[in-house]
Amino acid sequence: MDQKSTTYTLPAKLYHENDFFKVERDKIFSNEWQWVGRSELVKNPGQFITAAIINIPILIIRDNNNILRGFHNVCRHRASKILLDKEGKCKSLVCPYHGWRYGLNGKLQNSPYFYGAEDFNPDNFSLFPIKVSEEFGLVFVNINVDSESLTRWLGPFTEMVNRVYKSNFVFHNEIAFDVNANWKTYVDNYQEGYHIPLIHPQLNKDVVWQEYTLINTDSTSIHSVPPRSGSHEPGSFGWHFPNIIFNAYGRGAVFQRIEPLKPKWCRVVYNLFRPPDVSEEDFESNEGQYQKEVSIEDQKIVPLVQQNLETGIYQAGPLSPKYESGLAYFHQLLMERIGIGE
C-alpha cells in the first residue's frame, strides 16, 4: 500500500449495483474455491450435501468407489433441482420432476417413459461436474473444472491454519446470520482492526489493537495482534480471497465464510471446532460465547455502513496505510479478478 499518496476504498456503487454483483458471480465466485460444508457429512458412499454459490445450486456426494464428487444440482432434462435436502444419503440421484435417475457418479441411468429420438444418447446427459477437494476437515468446491488445485490455491493460508487447527478437533456447532449488507462490506470490516476499540469492548481488553499488523500475500491476509498481559483470547486471524476466514480464539478454531446472497445481503457462517478433551459445555460458555459476541457486534455496525453506501452521498473514503492495508489488498485483488486494474 502506497505510503506517499492516499489509497481510497472501492466506489460506493459497487457495494449495491445489480450489474456488478453479476460480474462478481461470473468472474470471481465461478472461478475461486469455496468452502461449502464438512467432510464428516460425506464420509460414506451415498452421503451428500447441497449448497449454492451465489444462487448456483450444487451438490457434493460420495460415490460407491469412495470418490467425492461434485455436480451442478440441475437435471439435464428440464433443469429441476435434483436434491432438495441440505444433507442426507441416497442410493441414486433421482430428479423429483420427471424421475430421471443418475448414478452417484453423475451418469444418467434411466429416463423413464421419455421415448427419446433415435439420436438420443444417455451418455451425453451426465450431470454437469464441478471440482471438489477436502482440507481441514472441510469440503471445498470450484465451479471452474479447469481451476488450479485447492492446495496451490490455499497457499500460505494452510500454514497459518495448521498452527492452530488439529485433525482430531471436534466439530462444536455452526452459527449462521443473514446480514443486510453486501458481502464486500462485511469483508472490509474483517480486514482491519482499526474498529476494535469502539466496536469490540471485550476484544479490546484482550489485545493491543494499536500493534495490529497484516501480511498481505498470495491472495491471503495474515492478521497479527499481541495479547494483553493475562489474556487467553484471541490467537490468530486470517483471510483468503474472496470470502474465507479463519479465527483462533483460546483453545478452539473457527472457520468462517461470507456468502453473497443478493447485492445488499450476505450470510455469515461460522463452524466452531474444539479440542477433544474440552467438553461441549465448557467450550460453549467460553470460546463459543466469545465468538458469538464479536459477531453480533460486527452485525450491528456493518448494516449501518451498507445503508450509507447506498445513499449516493458517500462515494469513497481514504484508507489508513497502517491499519487498513487489508482493505486495499482485498480491493486490489477484486478488481484484478474482474479485469480492472493492475
N, C-alpha and C positions, 0 to 999 in steps of 0.2 A: 504494500500500500504506500502510495506516494506521501512522503513526509513534508514536501515543499508546497504542493498545490492541493487544494481541498478536493476530496473524493465525495461524491454525492450518492444518495440512495437511488434505487430504480425510480422511474417516473411513477407517480401515484396511480395513473390509469392502468398500469399493468397489474395492479392488485384487484381489479374488478371487471375488466373487459372480457366479454364472452369470446371474442375472436382470439385474444391472446391465450385464453385458457385452452382453446382447441389446439393452438400451436404447441403449447406445453405438452398436451396429451400426445401429439404426433411426434414431436422432436425429442422430448425428454422421457416421459413415462412409458413410451413404447420402445425405448432403447436402453433404459437403465434397469439394473437388477432391483427387485422389490422383495422385501420380506413380507410374507403373507400368512404364516402360521408356524406351528411347532411340529417337529419331526415325530414326536410321540403319538400324534394323531394319525399318522400314516405309516406306521411301522410294520403293519401286517398286510398281506395281499387283500385287495378289495376295499381297504380303508381309504377314504377320500376326505378332502376339504375343498370348499369353494371360496372364491373371493372375487373382487372386482378391482381392476386398475383403471381409475377414472372412468367408471361405468362400462368397462370392457370385462364381461364375465369370463372367469377362468375356472378350471378345476384341476386338482392335483390328486393322483391316485397311484397306489402301489399295485403293480400288475402281478400275475401269477408266477413270474420269474423273479420276483422281488426287486424289480426295477421301478424306481419312482418316475412317473411320467406326468407331464403337464399338457393340457389342451385348452383351447378356447371352449367355453361352455356353451356351444352352439351346435345344434343339429344341422347336418349338411343337407337336409331335405327342405325345411321351411323355416329354419333359423330359431326355433324354440330353444330355450334353455333346456338342458338335459337333466342335470342335477339341481334340485331346488333347495335341498337342505344345506346348512352350513358345514356339517360334517356327518360322517356315517360310514356304512360299509355296504357293499353290493357285490353281486356275482357278475354282473354285466351292466353296461350303461344303456338304459332304455329311455328314449325320448317320450315324455308324457303326452305329446301332441298326437303323433300318428304311430307310435310304437316302434320306430326304427331302433334296432339294438346294435350296440357296439361292444367289442371285447374290451377288456381292461387295457389292452394295448392300443386302443383307438380305432381299430379296423372295423368296418361295417360288417356285421354278421348276418343280419336279417332285415329286410324291409317288407313287412307283412302286407299282403294284398296290394302291393304297389303296381305290379304288372308293368314293369318298365319297358321302354322301347328296346328294339333289338341291340342297339349300341350301348345300352346301359351296362356299366361295369362297376360292381360294388367296390372293387379295388381303388377306384378313382374317388371314392367318397368317404375316406377315413376322416376322423376328426382333425381339425387344424392343430398342429403341435405348437407348444411353446417350450422354452428352455427352463429346466428346473435343476436345482442343486441344493445341498444342505451344508450348513455351517453353524456352530454354536448351538446345536440342537434346534435350529430353525430351518424352515423351508423358504427358499428364495426362488423367484421366477423372473424370467425375462421374456417379454413378448417377441423380441427380435431373436430368432433362432440362430442368427449369424453373429451374435454378440460375443465379446470376449468371455473367458471363463470367470466364474464367481471369485475364485482365488485371486486372479490377477486384478479383478475389479476392486476387491476389498482393499488390497494394498496394505498400507500401514494401519488401517483400522483394525485388522486382525490382531496385530501385536498388542495394540492398546487394550482390546477386549480381553485377550488371553492373560494379561497381567492380573486380572481380577476373576473373570469367569472360569469356572472349572466344570469339566464334563460330568461330574457327579452332582452338580447343583440340582435342586428340586424345584419344579415349577410351583410357584406360590399362588398367583392369581393374575387375571387380566382385568385392566381398567380401561374403559373407553369413554370419551367425551366428544360430542359434536359441538363445534365452536363456530360462532358466527364470524368467520374471518377467512380470508384467502390463505391457502397453505403457506405461501411465502411470508405472510405477516407473522405466522407462528414460527417459522424457521428463523426469521430475522430476530425474533425475541430470544430464541435459544442461543443464537450465535454471538451473544455478548453478555458480559457480566456487569455492565455499567448500571443496570437497573436493580441489582441485588439489594442495595441498602434501603431503597424505598418500597420495593415490591415484596421482598422475601425477608421478613424480620428474623426468623429463626436461622435461615441460611446465613444471613449477615452476621449472626452471633458466632457462627461456626467457621467462617472463612475470612481471610484478609482480602476483601474484594479489590482493594487498591493494587494488589500484586497479581491480579488476574492476567494471564497471558495465553496466547494462542499460537499454535504452529499450523500453518495452512499449507498443505502439500498433497499432491496426488488425489485430489477431489475429497480430501479429508481435513477436518479441523480438529486438532487435539487441544483440549482446554486444560489449563493447569491453574490451580489456585491453592495457596498454602492454607492449612487449617489453623485456627487459633489454638492456643495452648489449652489442652484438656478436651478438645473436641474429638468426637469419634465420627463425625459427619463432615463433609462427604468424602468420597475417594477420588474418582476421576470422571471426566466427561469427554464425549467425542461425538462428532457428526460426520456422516458420509453423504455426499451429494446423491440424490437431491433431498431426501427426507427421512433418513435412518439415523437414529441416535442411540448412544449407549451411556448409561449413567451407573456409577457405583456409589451406593450410599451405605456406609457402615459395613455390615457383613454380607450384603447381597449385591445383586446385579439387576439392572433394569434395561430392557430393550424397548425402544420407543419408535413409533413411526407416525408420520403426519400425512394422512391420506387426503388428497384433494377430492372433494365431493362435487362442488359447484364453484363458480368464480368467487363466491362470497362465503363459502362454507368449507370446513375441513373436519376430519375426525382424527383425534389424537388417541392412539392406542398404546398402552403400556403392558408389557409382560414382565412380571417380577419373579426372580429366582432367588432361592436361599440355600445355604449350605445344608447338607442332610442332617447335621447334628443340631440344627436350630429348629425349634418347634414352630408350628404354624402360628400359634397364639403369640409367642414371643416376637417373631418377626413382624407380624401384622401390627402389633402395638408399638413397635419402634420404627423400623425401616419402612414398613408399609404405610403407616400414617405420615411419615416424613415426606415420602414421595407424593402422596395424595395432597398434602398441604401445599407443597411447592407448585403442583399442577393447578390446583384451584386458584392460587394467587396469580398465576400466569393467565388463566382463563378470564379473570376479571379485567385485566388491562388490555389484552390483545384485541377483543372486540371494540374497545373504545378507539384504539388506533385505526382499526379497519373502517369504522364509521367515518372518521375524518379523512381517510384516504379516498373516500367516495364523494366528498362534498364538492370537489373542484377548486377548493381554496388552497390546499397544500399541494404542491407539485413535486418537490423533492427536498431533502434536507442534508446537511453536512454530516459526515461520519468522523468519529474520533480515530486518529491513527493509532492511538494507544489501546483503546478499549473496543473498537468496532471494526477491526480488520477482518473479523469473521464474516460480517455482513458484506463487506466489499468483496471478499473472496467468493462467497455464495453468489453474489450478483454477477461477478465476472464469469463464473462457471456457467450460470444460467444463460447469459447472453451468448457465450461461446457455443453452447449446445444448440441453441436455436438459430445460430448463424449470424449473430450480430455482435460486433466487437472482435477483439483480437483473440 
